[in-house]
Structures are given as structure tokens and as C-alpha cells.
Amino acid sequence: MKFFKQLASLIKGFLKRIYILLGFLLVLEIAKLANPYLFKLVIDRIIAFNTEDINELVIFIILIFVAENVLMVAYNFSDKHIFRVVKDMETYLLGLAQSKLMELSLDYHEKENTGDKISKIERGVDRLLDFIADSIWEFLPTVFQLIITFFAILWLNWQLAFVFVAFIPPYVWLSYKMVKKQRPLRKRVNKLYEKSSGHLSENIINIQTVQGHGSESFEKRKYHGILRNLFTIHWRSFNTFLNYNLSRSLLLNIGRAGLIGFGVFLTARGSITPGGLVMFVTLSEKVYLSIFRVFRIFDRLMDSKETADRLIVLLKTDSKVKIPANPVKPRLKGMIEFKNVSFCYPSGFCAIKKLNLTVQPGEKIAIVGPSGGGKTTIAKLIYRHYDVTSGKILVDGHNIMDYDLTKYRKQLGMVMQDIGIFNRSIFENIAYGLKRTTKDRVIAAARTAQADEFIISLDKGYNSLVGERGIKLSGGQRQRIGIARAIIRDPKVLIFDEATSSLDADSESKIQEAIKDIGKGRTMIVIAHRLSTIRSMDRIIVIEKGQLVEQGTHEDLSKSKGLYYRLNKLQTDYQLRT
């Protein structure tokens, strides 16, 4: 019941159209009784033949022909409208799923496999549409037919109706047992589909690593192992269906034989006319076929439901980063304050512990420290990829949780160590997120990021496609495009997280010079392991185990001989040795 409530809530914009279609189909199912009844009258007239009845027989035959063709046109009309509703829902659901993935906070995406998410959406939308289409096209019309035909049988002869009904409860019981037995198997099938999709996606994303380690055979064996498990579970599910279906078919055959035998007995006694018997047998056959179809379709619906349910769970998942009802629309100046901030991941690991830090507008600070100390987490908290566990972060005196998230992020610029590159042109990648821009602005940003030189050397220059995840570019080239993308937004707060780590010495030197110009008039935070790159910063913040342990200029920290001094000495000694 919960599934159906969630489904109704999900497609509430389409419910009116669906109800109108179902009402129309109900009328058609009632109209379908006309032909069996007319055929009954024809048989009864032929058995008690009288020449005066010829005109009446001709009229009945013409009415049968007309009724059949009217129904054909009506069903053609309903099929077109059902198709349009289903296709409109497909567009809506795919858009909704994509929007949901864009809205969900970073913690969801970091714990979920990319292939799993794609499988949930593609198979989920496909199966959800199958569920809805099968319900409108087949299941509900068949249920309508079942109910209407049953009352028609009851009207014809209650004794035959009693024999007919006697076989339905055991059929329903067998079907229920079958569905109950198949349900856990269906869940396992869906999990294995997602696992296979995730494995395949991971292989493709990491194809260079797979081939570089000669692991093609290993990955093939692993993937085929998943597929074998999938086949085994599929076979068990199908075998369960075949076994129960054999029992159900045998039950229906016994019911048919019993009905025909008892019907002939009643006809011989004169309790029912031959035409009535033919009509009864015709209707009962339709009902038995309808019962078979209802549960056959029900099997398909339950199969679709298991997959669709996983999509609905995704669509109902709430982002952990909450958007306020009446958000503040910021015009940032760049003052950042961490007030007693702690942040712990769902696993329980606390990356930041009671951090107090103030960055003035236009100040340029560096954050350094051992790996895993919480430096990148600070950047993610400023960007509000996560919300703090305790304490608060203020930007320009406002809690960032009160800001309009989209407008807030548009005034930030962030260059990560792993740059996200789209399989689009270089121009589109640099201008990403801007509604409109000029080629001159893009070129200016690329020049500042030391990217223009390599871009114009490509065959199509700024129109060159870079491949999925920027696979056609080197690591340094990808980072320079990321820097250009951050610069073109003219952000009030600019964050570099190991942004020059993949550059050669010459490019890094140029970027460092560019950073001095880029940082004018804006707050800049540079996260770095290479301490030689941040000596000119206004202030250096040293983070260890999620806590601020030192802060000051390069000269001050070098004199204090604390953690910064030790890290700097280790790097200097290593460079001298190499």
C-alpha cells in the first residue's frame, strides 16, 4: 500500500488523465458484452427458426458487425491517449530523477556507485513505466472485464455462476503463494543488476588502470561471476513461476470441464436455452482467461514494482544539505568565520574538531598540514557540500545555512585536485555554469590560467572536444582548464585545493604568478602540500587531526619550530637529496 501511495504522489500531475482513461475503458468493457448477448439471441432464433425472424436475424448480425467496429475505433483512440500519457510520464520521471541527483548532497554521491545510480534511474524509470502502462492497458481493464462478466454470468444463471466461482479461491491462493515465493528472488535480481551495472561502469571509468595492470581477464571473470549469479536467480524465479503455473492451468481446465458438463445438464433440463449456454461458456471462458491474464500481468507488475520501488526510494531521498524556506540572497564580500565548528562523517570519523578561524575579506590564506588532517573538508564545508555537525560557519556575518545555496555557490570559485571535465568543447568547459559569456572572456581566463597556449595548438582550438572526463587532456591541462573555469566566474571567494599538484615546474611557476593577480580584491584560500608554493600568503593555517595547531606567516611559523617548521624541513631535505 505504501508503494501505491508513493506512486500516486509521484505522478499526481497525471492522475486526472489516468482516471478519465480508466473511466473510458470501463465503459468499453461494459460495451463488450453486447456482442455475446447478440450472438445468444441469434442462436436462440436459429434453434427456434421461423421465417418471420429472418429480418430480425439480419439486424442482429449487422449490429454485431457495427458493435465490433465501433469498439475497434474506440480502443484505437484509447491506445493513442494511453501512449501519450506514458511518454509524457517518461519525460517527466527522467527529468525528475536527474534533478534529484543534482540536488542530493555530496555525501550521497560519495557512498553510491555511479553505475548503481544510473541503473536505478534507467531500469527504475523503465520498469515504473511498464508498471503504469501494464496497469492501464491490461491489468485494470482485465479486472473491469472480470467483474462485469461475473455479474453477467450471475444474471444468466446463478447455479452455473456458483460452479464457476468455486474454482477462483484456490486459483487466487496459488497465485498468492507464487508471488510470495518470488518476491525475495526479485529483490536479489535487482541488486545483482545494479551490481553488474556498477562493475561495468567502474571498469570503463578505470580502463587505463585495468589495461595498465593487465587485469582484463580478472575483470571479465569477476563480471561473468555476477552474470552467472544473475542467471541462477532468474532461473529459480522462472522455475517457480512454471511450477505454480502448471497447477493453476490444471485448476482452470478442471473448472472449464465442470462448467461445460453442468451447463449441458441444465440445458437438457430446460433451465437454460442453448443460446444462453453458448453465451455462458463464452463469458466464462473470457473470465477464466481474464483470471489467468490478471495474475500473469500481476506477476509482471510485481517484477516491475521491485525495480520501480528502488527508484521511488531514490526520488524520496532527502538531501542532508537542507534549503531554507526563505533563503537570503547574498552579495558576498568574502569574510569567512568558523565558530567552534566540528564535522563528523556518517561512519563516525570526525574530520574537523572545534575549529575557530576567521578570514578577512580580501585576505589570502594557505591551509597546510599532514594528509587526512581535514584540509579538503574545510573547503567542502565552505562550499556547503556538507553541513557542520556542530558550531556554525558565517560568511559576511550570515550563517551559510541561511543563504540561497545556488546564488551562494555562484559567488565562489573552487579548483580541486581532481578536476571535473565534461565531454564537451574546451570553450563550454571553461564557460560552464554561466548563462552567457563572450569568447574574449573565455580566452582571457584561459590566458590567466596559462591554458591558452596548449588550447590554440589543438586542431579545433577552443572548439576541441576533450573526451569523457577530459581523457584527451593531460592532468596539468585539465587543471588549467579548471582554473580558467574558476577565474571566469569572478568569484568573491576563491579556493585552490592542490590546484597545481599535477603541473610541471614551469607551468606551476606561471600559475603561482597568475594566482597573485587572480587574488586581487577577493578572499583566497589555498590548500597545499607543497609548502614552497604558499610562502607569500598573508597567513598560513596549520591543521592536524582536524584541529588548528598553528597560524602565522611563513617567517613566523619557521621561527616557532612547530609542525609547519618540521613539514617544511622534511620537504626541503627531500628536494636537496633528489
C-alpha positions as CSV (number, residue, x, y, z in Angstrom):
1,M,0.0,0.0,0.0
2,K,2.9,2.3,0.8
3,F,4.3,1.9,-2.7
4,F,0.9,2.8,-4.3
5,K,0.6,6.0,-2.1
6,Q,4.2,7.0,-3.1
7,L,3.4,6.3,-6.7
8,A,0.2,8.4,-6.7
9,S,2.2,11.2,-5.0
10,L,4.9,10.9,-7.7
11,I,2.5,11.1,-10.7
12,K,-0.2,13.3,-9.2
13,G,0.0,15.6,-12.1
14,F,-1.1,12.8,-14.4
15,L,-3.8,11.3,-12.2
16,K,-6.7,13.2,-13.8
17,R,-5.8,12.0,-17.3
18,I,-5.4,8.4,-16.0
19,Y,-8.8,8.5,-14.2
20,I,-10.5,9.7,-17.4
21,L,-8.9,7.0,-19.4
22,L,-9.9,4.3,-16.9
23,G,-13.5,5.6,-16.9
24,F,-13.5,5.3,-20.7
25,L,-12.0,1.8,-20.6
26,L,-14.7,0.8,-18.0
27,V,-17.4,1.9,-20.5
28,L,-15.7,-0.1,-23.3
29,E,-15.6,-3.2,-21.1
30,I,-19.4,-2.9,-20.5
31,A,-20.0,-2.4,-24.2
32,K,-18.1,-5.6,-25.0
33,L,-20.9,-7.6,-23.5
34,A,-23.2,-6.5,-26.4
35,N,-21.7,-9.0,-28.9
36,P,-22.0,-12.2,-26.8
37,Y,-25.6,-11.2,-25.9
38,L,-26.5,-10.5,-29.6
39,F,-24.9,-13.9,-30.5
40,K,-27.1,-15.6,-27.9
41,L,-30.1,-14.1,-29.5
42,V,-29.0,-15.3,-33.0
43,I,-28.5,-18.9,-31.7
44,D,-31.9,-18.9,-29.9
45,R,-33.6,-17.6,-33.1
46,I,-31.9,-20.2,-35.3
47,I,-32.8,-23.1,-33.0
48,A,-36.5,-22.0,-32.8
49,F,-36.3,-21.0,-36.5
50,N,-39.2,-19.1,-38.0
51,T,-39.2,-17.4,-41.5
52,E,-40.7,-14.3,-39.8
53,D,-37.4,-14.0,-37.8
54,I,-35.1,-13.6,-40.8
55,N,-35.2,-9.8,-40.8
56,E,-34.5,-9.8,-37.1
57,L,-31.5,-12.2,-37.6
58,V,-30.1,-9.9,-40.3
59,I,-30.4,-6.9,-37.9
60,F,-28.6,-8.8,-35.1
61,I,-25.8,-9.8,-37.5
62,I,-25.4,-6.2,-38.7
63,L,-25.4,-4.9,-35.1
64,I,-22.7,-7.4,-34.2
65,F,-20.6,-6.1,-37.1
66,V,-21.2,-2.5,-36.2
67,A,-20.5,-3.1,-32.4
68,E,-17.2,-4.8,-33.2
69,N,-16.0,-1.9,-35.4
70,V,-17.1,0.8,-33.0
71,L,-15.2,-1.0,-30.3
72,M,-12.2,-1.3,-32.6
73,V,-12.2,2.5,-33.2
74,A,-12.7,3.3,-29.5
75,Y,-9.8,1.1,-28.5
76,N,-7.6,2.7,-31.1
77,F,-8.5,6.1,-29.6
78,S,-7.8,4.9,-26.0
79,D,-4.4,3.3,-27.1
80,K,-3.2,6.6,-28.6
81,H,-4.1,8.5,-25.4
82,I,-2.5,5.9,-23.1
83,F,0.7,6.0,-25.2
84,R,0.8,9.8,-24.9
85,V,0.3,9.7,-21.1
86,V,3.0,7.1,-20.7
87,K,5.5,9.0,-22.9
88,D,4.7,12.3,-21.0
89,M,5.4,10.5,-17.8
90,E,8.7,9.1,-19.1
91,T,9.9,12.6,-19.9
92,Y,8.7,13.9,-16.5
93,L,10.2,11.0,-14.5
94,L,13.6,11.1,-16.2
95,G,13.8,14.8,-15.7
96,L,12.7,14.4,-12.0
97,A,15.4,11.7,-11.4
98,Q,18.1,13.8,-13.0
99,S,17.0,16.8,-10.9
100,K,17.0,14.7,-7.7
101,L,20.6,13.5,-8.4
102,M,21.7,17.1,-8.9
103,E,20.0,18.2,-5.6
104,L,21.3,15.4,-3.4
105,S,24.3,16.4,-1.3
106,L,27.8,15.2,-1.8
107,D,27.7,12.5,0.9
108,Y,25.1,10.5,-1.1
109,H,27.2,10.6,-4.3
110,E,30.4,9.6,-2.4
111,K,28.8,6.5,-1.0
112,E,26.8,5.4,-4.0
113,N,28.4,3.7,-7.1
114,T,27.9,5.7,-10.3
115,G,26.7,2.5,-12.2
116,D,24.3,1.7,-9.4
117,K,22.7,5.2,-9.6
118,I,22.4,5.0,-13.4
119,S,20.9,1.5,-13.2
120,K,18.4,2.7,-10.6
121,I,17.3,5.6,-12.8
122,E,17.3,3.8,-16.2
123,R,15.8,0.4,-15.1
124,G,13.7,2.1,-12.5
125,V,12.0,4.6,-14.9
126,D,11.7,1.8,-17.5
127,R,10.0,-0.6,-15.0
128,L,7.9,2.1,-13.4
129,L,6.5,3.0,-16.9
130,D,6.0,-0.7,-17.6
131,F,4.1,-0.9,-14.3
132,I,1.8,2.1,-15.2
133,A,1.4,1.0,-18.8
134,D,0.5,-2.6,-17.9
135,S,-1.9,-1.3,-15.3
136,I,-3.8,1.0,-17.7
137,W,-3.5,-1.1,-20.8
138,E,-4.0,-4.6,-19.4
139,F,-4.4,-5.1,-15.7
140,L,-7.2,-2.7,-14.7
141,P,-9.2,-3.3,-18.0
142,T,-9.0,-7.1,-17.3
143,V,-10.1,-6.6,-13.7
144,F,-13.1,-4.5,-15.0
145,Q,-13.9,-7.2,-17.5
146,L,-13.7,-9.9,-14.8
147,I,-16.1,-8.0,-12.5
148,I,-18.6,-7.0,-15.3
149,T,-18.6,-10.5,-16.8
150,F,-19.1,-12.2,-13.4
151,F,-22.3,-10.1,-12.9
152,A,-23.5,-11.0,-16.4
153,I,-22.9,-14.7,-15.6
154,L,-24.9,-14.3,-12.4
155,W,-27.7,-12.7,-14.3
156,L,-27.8,-15.6,-16.8
157,N,-27.8,-18.5,-14.3
158,W,-26.9,-18.3,-10.6
159,Q,-26.3,-22.1,-10.4
160,L,-23.7,-22.0,-13.1
161,A,-22.2,-18.9,-11.6
162,F,-21.8,-20.8,-8.3
163,V,-19.8,-23.6,-10.0
164,F,-17.8,-21.0,-11.8
165,V,-16.9,-19.1,-8.6
166,A,-15.9,-22.3,-6.7
167,F,-12.6,-22.6,-8.7
168,I,-11.5,-18.9,-8.2
169,P,-10.4,-19.0,-4.5
170,P,-7.9,-21.9,-4.9
171,Y,-6.5,-20.2,-8.1
172,V,-6.0,-16.9,-6.1
173,W,-4.4,-18.8,-3.3
174,L,-1.9,-20.5,-5.6
175,S,-1.1,-17.1,-7.2
176,Y,-0.5,-15.5,-3.9
177,K,1.9,-18.3,-2.8
178,M,3.8,-17.9,-6.1
179,V,4.2,-14.1,-5.7
180,K,5.3,-14.5,-2.1
181,K,7.9,-17.1,-3.1
182,Q,9.2,-14.9,-6.0
183,R,9.5,-11.6,-4.1
184,P,12.9,-12.2,-2.4
185,L,14.2,-13.6,-5.7
186,R,13.2,-10.4,-7.5
187,K,14.9,-8.3,-4.9
188,R,18.1,-10.2,-5.4
189,V,17.8,-9.9,-9.2
190,N,17.6,-6.1,-8.9
191,K,20.5,-5.9,-6.6
192,L,22.6,-8.0,-9.0
193,Y,21.6,-5.9,-12.0
194,E,22.8,-2.8,-10.1
195,K,26.0,-4.6,-9.1
196,S,26.7,-5.6,-12.7
197,S,26.0,-2.1,-13.9
198,G,28.2,-0.6,-11.2
199,H,31.1,-3.1,-12.1
200,L,30.9,-2.4,-15.8
201,S,30.8,1.4,-15.2
202,E,33.8,1.1,-12.9
203,N,35.7,-0.9,-15.5
204,I,35.1,1.7,-18.2
205,I,36.0,4.7,-15.9
206,N,39.2,3.0,-14.8
207,I,40.0,1.4,-18.2
208,Q,43.5,2.8,-18.2
209,T,44.3,1.2,-14.8
210,V,42.7,-2.1,-15.9
211,Q,44.7,-2.3,-19.1
212,G,47.9,-0.9,-17.4
213,H,47.8,-3.7,-14.9
214,G,46.9,-6.4,-17.4
215,S,43.8,-7.1,-15.4
216,E,41.3,-7.6,-18.3
217,S,40.9,-11.3,-17.6
218,F,40.4,-10.8,-13.9
219,E,37.7,-8.2,-14.5
220,K,36.0,-10.4,-17.1
221,R,35.9,-13.3,-14.6
222,K,34.5,-11.1,-11.9
223,Y,31.8,-9.7,-14.2
224,H,30.8,-13.1,-15.6
225,G,30.6,-14.3,-12.0
226,I,28.0,-11.6,-11.3
227,L,26.1,-12.6,-14.5
228,R,26.1,-16.3,-13.6
229,N,24.6,-15.4,-10.2
230,L,22.0,-13.3,-12.0
231,F,21.1,-16.2,-14.4
232,T,20.8,-18.6,-11.4
233,I,18.4,-16.3,-9.5
234,H,16.5,-15.6,-12.7
235,W,16.1,-19.3,-13.4
236,R,14.9,-20.0,-9.9
237,S,12.3,-17.3,-10.2
238,F,11.1,-18.5,-13.6
239,N,11.1,-22.1,-12.5
240,T,8.9,-21.1,-9.5
241,F,6.5,-19.5,-12.0
242,L,6.4,-22.5,-14.3
243,N,5.7,-24.9,-11.4
244,Y,2.9,-22.8,-10.0
245,N,1.6,-22.0,-13.4
246,L,1.2,-25.7,-14.2
247,S,-1.0,-26.1,-11.1
248,R,-3.1,-23.0,-12.0
249,S,-3.6,-24.2,-15.6
250,L,-4.8,-27.6,-14.4
251,L,-7.2,-26.0,-12.0
252,L,-8.7,-23.8,-14.8
253,N,-9.1,-26.8,-17.1
254,I,-11.0,-28.7,-14.3
255,G,-13.2,-25.6,-13.9
256,R,-13.9,-25.4,-17.7
257,A,-14.8,-29.1,-17.9
258,G,-17.1,-28.8,-14.8
259,L,-18.8,-25.7,-16.2
260,I,-19.5,-27.2,-19.6
261,G,-20.7,-30.5,-18.1
262,F,-23.1,-28.8,-15.7
263,G,-24.2,-26.4,-18.4
264,V,-25.2,-29.2,-20.7
265,F,-27.1,-30.8,-17.8
266,L,-29.0,-27.6,-17.2
267,T,-29.8,-27.2,-20.9
268,A,-31.1,-30.7,-21.1
269,R,-33.4,-29.9,-18.2
270,G,-34.6,-26.7,-19.9
271,S,-33.2,-24.4,-17.1
272,I,-31.2,-22.5,-19.7
273,T,-31.5,-22.1,-23.5
274,P,-28.8,-23.3,-25.9
275,G,-28.0,-19.7,-26.8
276,G,-27.7,-18.9,-23.1
277,L,-25.3,-21.9,-22.6
278,V,-23.2,-20.7,-25.5
279,M,-23.2,-17.2,-24.1
280,F,-22.3,-18.5,-20.6
281,V,-19.5,-20.7,-21.9
282,T,-18.2,-17.8,-24.0
283,L,-18.3,-15.4,-21.0
284,S,-16.9,-18.0,-18.5
285,E,-14.0,-18.7,-20.9
286,K,-13.3,-15.0,-21.1
287,V,-13.4,-14.8,-17.3
288,Y,-11.0,-17.7,-16.8
289,L,-8.7,-16.2,-19.4
290,S,-9.1,-12.9,-17.6
291,I,-8.2,-14.5,-14.3
292,F,-5.1,-16.1,-15.9
293,R,-4.2,-12.8,-17.5
294,V,-4.8,-10.8,-14.3
295,F,-2.3,-12.9,-12.4
296,R,0.1,-13.2,-15.3
297,I,0.1,-9.4,-15.6
298,F,0.2,-9.2,-11.8
299,D,3.4,-11.2,-11.9
300,R,4.9,-8.7,-14.3
301,L,3.6,-5.8,-12.2
302,M,5.3,-7.2,-9.1
303,D,8.5,-7.7,-11.1
304,S,8.3,-4.1,-12.2
305,K,7.4,-2.9,-8.7
306,E,10.5,-4.2,-7.1
307,T,12.7,-2.2,-9.5
308,A,10.4,0.8,-9.5
309,D,10.4,0.8,-5.7
310,R,14.1,1.4,-5.7
311,L,13.7,4.4,-8.0
312,I,10.9,5.8,-5.7
313,V,13.2,5.4,-2.7
314,L,15.9,7.4,-4.6
315,L,13.3,10.1,-5.5
316,K,12.1,10.3,-1.9
317,T,15.6,10.5,-0.5
318,D,16.2,13.9,1.2
319,S,19.4,15.8,0.8
320,K,21.2,16.2,4.0
321,V,22.0,19.8,3.0
322,K,18.7,21.5,3.7
323,I,17.5,24.5,1.8
324,P,15.8,27.2,4.0
325,A,12.2,28.2,3.2
326,N,13.1,31.9,2.8
327,P,16.7,32.0,1.9
328,V,18.9,35.1,2.0
329,K,20.2,36.1,-1.5
330,P,23.9,37.0,-0.8
331,R,26.2,39.6,-2.4
332,L,29.4,38.3,-0.9
333,K,32.3,40.4,0.2
334,G,34.4,37.4,1.4
335,M,34.6,37.3,5.2
336,I,34.6,33.8,6.5
337,E,34.2,32.7,10.1
338,F,34.4,29.2,11.6
339,K,32.8,29.3,15.1
340,N,33.6,26.2,17.1
341,V,32.9,24.0,14.1
342,S,33.0,20.2,14.2
343,F,32.2,17.8,11.4
344,C,31.9,14.0,11.6
345,Y,31.2,11.7,8.7
346,P,28.3,9.1,9.0
347,S,31.0,6.5,9.7
348,G,31.7,8.3,13.0
349,F,35.1,9.7,11.9
350,C,35.4,13.4,12.9
351,A,37.5,15.3,10.3
352,I,37.1,18.7,12.0
353,K,37.1,19.3,15.8
354,K,36.0,22.6,17.4
355,L,37.6,24.7,14.7
356,N,37.7,28.5,15.2
357,L,39.0,30.5,12.3
358,T,38.4,34.0,10.8
359,V,39.4,35.0,7.2
360,Q,39.0,38.7,6.4
361,P,37.7,40.0,3.1
362,G,40.5,40.0,0.5
363,E,42.8,38.0,2.8
364,K,44.9,35.3,1.2
365,I,45.5,32.3,3.4
366,A,47.0,28.9,3.0
367,I,45.9,25.7,4.8
368,V,48.6,23.1,5.2
369,G,49.1,20.0,7.3
370,P,49.6,16.2,7.2
371,S,47.4,14.2,4.8
372,G,44.0,13.3,6.2
373,G,44.1,16.2,8.6
374,G,40.8,17.8,7.4
375,K,42.1,20.5,4.9
376,T,39.8,19.5,2.0
377,T,36.9,19.0,4.4
378,I,37.2,22.7,5.3
379,A,36.8,23.6,1.7
380,K,33.8,21.4,1.3
381,L,32.2,22.9,4.4
382,I,32.7,26.4,3.0
383,Y,31.1,25.3,-0.3
384,R,28.3,23.6,1.8
385,H,28.8,20.2,0.2
386,Y,28.2,19.1,3.8
387,D,26.6,20.8,6.8
388,V,28.6,21.1,10.0
389,T,27.9,18.6,12.8
390,S,28.1,21.4,15.4
391,G,29.1,25.0,15.5
392,K,28.4,27.3,12.5
393,I,30.1,28.9,9.5
394,L,29.4,32.6,8.9
395,V,30.1,34.3,5.6
396,D,29.7,38.1,5.8
397,G,28.1,37.7,9.1
398,H,25.3,35.3,7.9
399,N,25.1,31.6,8.7
400,I,25.7,29.9,5.3
401,M,22.8,27.6,6.0
402,D,20.5,30.7,5.6
403,Y,21.8,31.5,2.2
404,D,20.2,30.7,-1.2
405,L,22.5,27.8,-2.0
406,T,22.7,28.3,-5.8
407,K,23.3,32.0,-5.6
408,Y,25.8,31.5,-2.8
409,R,27.8,28.9,-4.7
410,K,27.8,31.0,-7.9
411,Q,29.9,33.6,-6.0
412,L,32.5,31.0,-5.0
413,G,35.3,29.6,-7.2
414,M,36.9,26.2,-6.4
415,V,39.7,24.4,-8.2
416,M,40.1,20.8,-6.9
417,Q,42.9,18.4,-7.4
418,D,40.7,16.1,-9.4
419,I,39.0,18.5,-11.9
420,G,35.6,17.6,-13.3
421,I,35.7,17.8,-17.1
422,F,32.7,17.2,-19.4
423,N,32.8,15.6,-22.8
424,R,32.2,19.0,-24.4
425,S,34.3,21.6,-26.1
426,I,37.0,23.4,-24.2
427,F,35.0,26.6,-24.6
428,E,32.0,25.0,-22.9
429,N,34.1,23.6,-20.1
430,I,35.6,26.9,-19.2
431,A,32.3,28.8,-19.5
432,Y,30.4,26.0,-17.6
433,G,27.7,27.4,-15.3
434,L,27.5,30.8,-17.0
435,K,24.2,31.6,-18.8
436,R,26.1,33.7,-21.3
437,T,29.6,34.8,-21.9
438,T,31.9,36.0,-24.7
439,K,34.8,34.3,-26.4
440,D,37.1,37.2,-25.3
441,R,36.2,36.5,-21.6
442,V,36.9,32.8,-22.1
443,I,40.3,33.4,-23.8
444,A,41.3,36.0,-21.1
445,A,40.5,33.4,-18.4
446,A,42.5,30.7,-20.3
447,R,45.5,33.0,-20.6
448,T,45.5,33.9,-16.9
449,A,45.4,30.1,-16.2
450,Q,48.3,29.5,-18.6
451,A,45.9,27.3,-20.8
452,D,45.6,29.4,-24.0
453,E,48.9,28.2,-25.4
454,F,48.0,24.5,-25.4
455,I,44.4,25.2,-26.4
456,I,45.3,27.0,-29.6
457,S,47.7,24.3,-30.6
458,L,44.8,21.8,-30.8
459,D,43.2,21.2,-34.3
460,K,39.9,22.9,-33.3
461,G,41.3,25.2,-30.7
462,Y,38.6,26.2,-28.2
463,N,36.0,24.1,-30.0
464,S,38.0,20.9,-29.4
465,L,36.1,18.1,-27.7
466,V,38.1,16.8,-24.7
467,G,36.5,13.3,-24.2
468,E,34.8,11.8,-21.2
469,R,36.3,13.1,-18.0
470,G,38.8,15.1,-20.2
471,I,40.6,11.9,-21.2
472,K,42.2,13.6,-24.2
473,L,44.0,16.1,-22.0
474,S,46.9,15.7,-19.6
475,G,46.4,16.1,-15.9
476,G,48.1,19.5,-16.0
477,Q,45.9,20.6,-18.9
478,R,42.8,19.6,-17.1
479,Q,43.8,21.6,-14.0
480,R,44.5,24.7,-16.0
481,I,41.0,24.4,-17.6
482,G,39.6,24.1,-14.1
483,I,41.5,27.2,-13.0
484,A,40.2,29.1,-16.0
485,R,36.6,28.0,-15.2
486,A,37.0,29.3,-11.7
487,I,38.5,32.6,-12.8
488,I,35.8,33.5,-15.4
489,R,33.1,33.5,-12.7
490,D,34.9,36.4,-11.0
491,P,34.2,34.8,-7.5
492,K,34.5,36.8,-4.3
493,V,35.9,33.7,-2.6
494,L,38.4,31.5,-4.5
495,I,39.6,28.2,-3.2
496,F,42.5,26.2,-4.6
497,D,42.7,22.6,-3.3
498,E,46.1,21.2,-4.6
499,A,45.3,23.0,-7.8
500,T,48.9,23.0,-9.1
501,S,49.9,19.5,-7.9
502,S,49.8,18.0,-11.4
503,L,51.7,20.8,-13.2
504,D,55.3,20.8,-14.3
505,A,57.7,23.2,-12.6
506,D,57.4,25.8,-15.4
507,S,53.6,25.8,-15.5
508,E,53.4,25.8,-11.7
509,S,55.7,28.9,-11.6
510,K,53.5,30.7,-14.1
511,I,50.3,29.7,-12.2
512,Q,51.8,31.0,-9.0
513,E,52.4,34.3,-10.6
514,A,48.9,34.3,-12.0
515,I,47.4,33.5,-8.6
516,K,48.9,36.7,-7.3
517,D,46.9,38.6,-9.9
518,I,43.8,36.4,-9.6
519,G,43.7,37.0,-5.8
520,K,43.4,40.8,-6.0
521,G,40.2,42.1,-4.4
522,R,39.0,38.7,-3.4
523,T,39.3,36.2,-0.5
524,M,41.6,33.3,-1.4
525,I,42.2,30.0,0.3
526,V,45.0,27.8,-1.0
527,I,45.2,24.2,0.3
528,A,48.7,22.8,-0.5
529,H,51.1,20.0,0.4
530,R,54.0,21.7,-1.4
531,L,54.9,24.4,1.1
532,S,57.2,26.3,-1.3
533,T,54.1,27.4,-3.2
534,I,52.4,29.3,-0.3
535,R,55.2,31.3,1.3
536,S,53.8,34.6,0.1
537,M,50.4,34.1,1.6
538,D,49.1,36.7,4.1
539,R,48.6,33.9,6.7
540,I,49.3,30.2,6.9
541,I,46.9,27.9,8.9
542,V,48.3,24.6,10.0
543,I,45.7,21.8,10.5
544,E,46.4,18.5,12.2
545,K,43.8,15.8,13.1
546,G,41.0,18.3,12.4
547,Q,42.3,21.0,14.7
548,L,44.1,24.3,14.2
549,V,47.5,23.9,15.7
550,E,49.4,26.9,14.3
551,Q,48.9,30.0,12.3
552,G,51.0,32.9,11.1
553,T,53.3,34.0,8.2
554,H,55.9,31.7,6.7
555,E,58.6,33.6,8.6
556,D,56.7,33.4,12.0
557,L,56.0,29.7,11.7
558,S,59.5,28.9,10.6
559,K,60.9,30.6,13.7
560,S,58.4,28.8,16.0
561,K,59.8,25.4,15.0
562,G,56.4,23.7,15.3
563,L,54.6,21.3,12.9
564,Y,55.0,23.7,10.0
565,Y,58.7,24.0,10.5
566,R,59.1,20.2,10.6
567,L,57.0,19.7,7.5
568,N,58.9,22.4,5.6
569,K,62.3,20.9,6.7
570,L,61.2,17.4,5.5
571,Q,60.3,18.8,2.1
572,T,63.4,20.9,1.8
573,D,65.7,17.9,2.8
574,Y,63.9,15.7,0.3
575,Q,64.4,18.2,-2.5
576,L,68.1,18.5,-1.7
577,R,68.5,14.8,-1.8
578,T,66.7,14.4,-5.2
